[in-house]
Amino acid sequence: MTEQSEKVRVVAADFCTEFVKNPYLCYTEHGLHALFYTKLYNALAPAERYAEWAGRRVCVIQKEYPTARSLGKSRRQNWDIAVIKTPPESLSGRQPSYDYLRLAAVVELGMNEAREHFEDDLSRLCHPGANLKNGFIIHLYRISGPGVQKVSGRDWSPSSTRILTYEQVAELVEGKAVEVLYALADNTDTHPPGAWSITDGNIQRIV
């Protein structure tokens, strides 16, 4: 794992730890994207935050950076968070070149997303044309209720059948070169709260 990717991994683990303790820092998943971007940016030394590419200054952390190829879809998509490999270099022959910079790491982040969404993220990150060194998925569950225990309309019910356990996530990750940071917060205590790092053949509890 590159130094850039290792910093992403450390920030992602800390992010999940904080989510378990304080799951309502952000109302929406999009807010969590912004919070993670900020934490990753702040974790980099000032000299690591920007790079020179084709005589231009660019931030190495990008939101919604385009995929290099369609990755089995009808068209190109966008990554939630991408970290540009430094020094920057573009894929040979692809234009416009700023749209095809090589990536050190990509993070896909989802809160209360169904299995299909997780599997789609997994498939894209592991696609041979993904143009990335290391892929990460931050998979979060925020659970509350019912009745007066319901904190937000965006929370899932503790009885939802859409919730994947970390063991089920580990089964989906088998044979895949990706790291999943899984975190669950539940004010009903129906599901044990915690955060785990999950890779092929390995589950490690973070908190």
Secondary structure, 3 states (H helix, E strand, C coil): CCHHHHHHHHHHHHHHHHHHHCCCCCCCHHHHHHHHHHHHHHHCCHHHCEEEECCEEEECEEEEEECCCCCCCCCCCEEEEEEECCCCCECCCCCCHHHHECEEEEEEEEECCCHHHHHHHHHHHCCCCCCEEEEEEEEEEEECCCHHHCCCCCCECCCCCCCCCHHHHHHHHCCCCCEEEEEEEECCCCCCCEEEEEECCEEEECC
